[in-house]
Amino acid sequence: MAEVRKLVSVDDMTKQWWESLYTCCRDIIARPGVYADSCRGKILVTMFYEPSTRTNFSFQAAAQRLGAGVFGFSDPIGTSVSKGETLADTIRMVASYSDTIVIRSPQEGSATAAAMYSDVPVINAGDGSHFHPTQTLTDLTTIAQQRGDISDFRIGLCGDLKNGRTVHSLVEALAMFPGISFTLISPSELRLPGYLVEGMTAHGQEYTETRSLADCISELDILYMTRVQRERFADAAEYRRLKNVYILTMKTLDSAKPDLMIMHPLPRYGEISPDVDNDHRAKYFEQARYGMFIRMALLLEFMHLPRQAPPPVECRPPSAVCGNPACVTQSDTYLPQLLAKNSTNICGYCDKPISALTL
Ligand code: CP
């Protein structure tokens, strides 16, 4: 099996790697005591440029349950980032002190950029609206634990499919598994980005699109609710107009299957009514707990990898900047140009078209 040395996108995963990780995760769940000292002497760094409850704390809990030490920040204001230190230099420093780095940033492609300067594994804990691969590991674990395997179901992805990074990673990861079809439930303003829809077509993933949750809920085996991502809206009025577009209530569930699984990466902000929490189909709190166990499996693997210096990073003309205002290349203008795999016009950091790139 090819060695996986970073997890910045689903492209870093293979099905074989996932199966090995999940096998380890199941053993950790069954026999947690066996792993209590398995990362003794190792150090995890958590770099959170954006708020987090589940991802930050579950990584910290995971590391501590393995016996590792943890340091990091939940706001870069207390670090030399506030003096203008670049991402590249910050990563070089923390990599030299640690065994694995977890990074969350509002900038798309930040984890990809970080991995280019790190000689220890880098884990993407969410880069803007782009990807959140360890939430996907959490989601896959939840589905596997609850259903026995990951195959042959219809999943409804509901809410802010445009900005919801957990949806983006999950759609890509589910291409590895057979018999899965999708119902994409969103208003037209919050549709899944075109590059992901094109990817679904390329992978032969069957999907339908609708605005109405009520119209399709009876067909679903899994309902994956998401929050409308206020922090990604440039226009506050547009956010207010869309924020309550879906509210899942017990009444909505009247026509749902008795064995529907209701998932949500959390946090929620009104889109699942609290009375749903007591329904046996609500799995989102269990989902969050599975996240800690699969992150333990991931850290167990990554923290024992030997340090490996990355290839030297080329300097490139400063004019080559992607047009996506949220792309990491907008702020970190020293980054080299990167194209997405098999592409001549897609930015390799943020996966957006580079029509605005000045070459
Ligand atoms: N699911 C998730 O990423 O939650 P946090 O933002 O609290 O980490």
Boltz pocket constraint, residues with backbone or C-beta under 6 A from the ligand:
constraints:
  - pocket:
      binder: B
      contacts: [[A, 51], [A, 52], [A, 53], [A, 54], [A, 55], [A, 56], [A, 125], [A, 126], [A, 132], [A, 135], [A, 265], [A, 266], [A, 267]]
      max_distance: 6.0
